């Protein structure tokens, strides 16, 4: 891959993020089934719907920029983050401790997405892609909200239960 311009970097990062979101749509149902805490399972199911909307938003970004086409690449960072979540599922019995591990894995995903969308917003602004910046900014806010929701579930239900009832 040879990137020479800011537009090419934007396209590459947007393509990478699109791949990440597609991978996440396949992983979230597994996380929801693995969760014991009902509010956590519901958060994963809700984020799946949100993620589908975020993919649609990326399609809108592409449509808003003349001549922009996504590259077919695989986001290896998301692949690794999803693998970490699977390791929690495989290595921890169902219950509060597993849920705490699932939240940790999911928050790593959210933090990765926050970084990705923050960068994309900055580049879109620099490149004068106002509509793209607004669309990407909406997704950035959703990712921050998802991260906050996971923190709330961890602090209010999962972590106290995991401490009281390990394994």
Long-range contacts (C-beta under 8 A, 24 or more apart in sequence): 6-123, 6-126, 6-127, 7-127, 9-123, 10-120, 10-123, 10-124, 10-127, 10-129, 11-68, 11-69, 11-70, 11-71, 12-71, 12-73, 13-116, 13-119, 13-120, 13-123, 14-58, 14-61, 14-62, 14-68, 14-70, 14-120, 15-70, 15-71, 15-72, 15-73, 16-73, 16-75, 16-77, 16-116, 17-58, 17-75, 17-113, 17-116, 17-117, 17-120, 18-55, 18-58, 18-70, 19-73, 19-74, 19-75, 19-78, 20-75, 20-77, 20-78, 20-112, 20-113, 20-116, 21-51, 21-54, 21-55, 21-58, 22-55, 23-74, 23-75, 23-78, 23-79, 23-82, 24-51, 24-78, 24-82, 24-109, 25-51, 25-52, 25-55, 27-82, 27-85, 30-85, 30-86, 30-89, 31-85, 31-89, 31-102, 31-105, 31-106, 34-88, 34-89, 34-94, 34-98, 34-102, 35-98, 35-99, 35-102, 36-94, 36-95, 36-96, 36-98, 36-99, 37-96, 37-99, 37-153, 37-157, 37-158, 37-161, 39-153, 39-157, 40-99, 40-102, 40-103, 40-153, 40-157, 40-158, 43-146, 43-149, 43-150, 43-153, 44-106, 47-146, 50-142, 50-146, 54-139, 54-142, 57-135, 57-136, 57-138, 57-139, 58-135, 60-131, 60-135, 61-124, 61-129, 61-131, 61-132, 61-135, 61-136, 64-129, 64-131, 64-132, 64-135, 65-129, 65-132, 77-112, 78-109, 78-112, 81-105, 81-108, 81-109, 81-112, 82-109, 84-108, 85-109, 93-167, 95-162, 95-165, 95-167, 96-158, 96-159, 96-161, 96-162, 96-165, 96-166, 97-162, 97-166, 97-167, 99-158, 99-161, 99-162, 100-154, 100-158, 100-159, 100-162, 103-150, 103-153, 103-154, 103-158, 106-150, 107-147, 107-150, 107-151, 110-143, 110-144, 110-146, 110-147, 110-150, 111-147, 113-143, 114-140, 114-143, 114-144, 114-147, 117-143
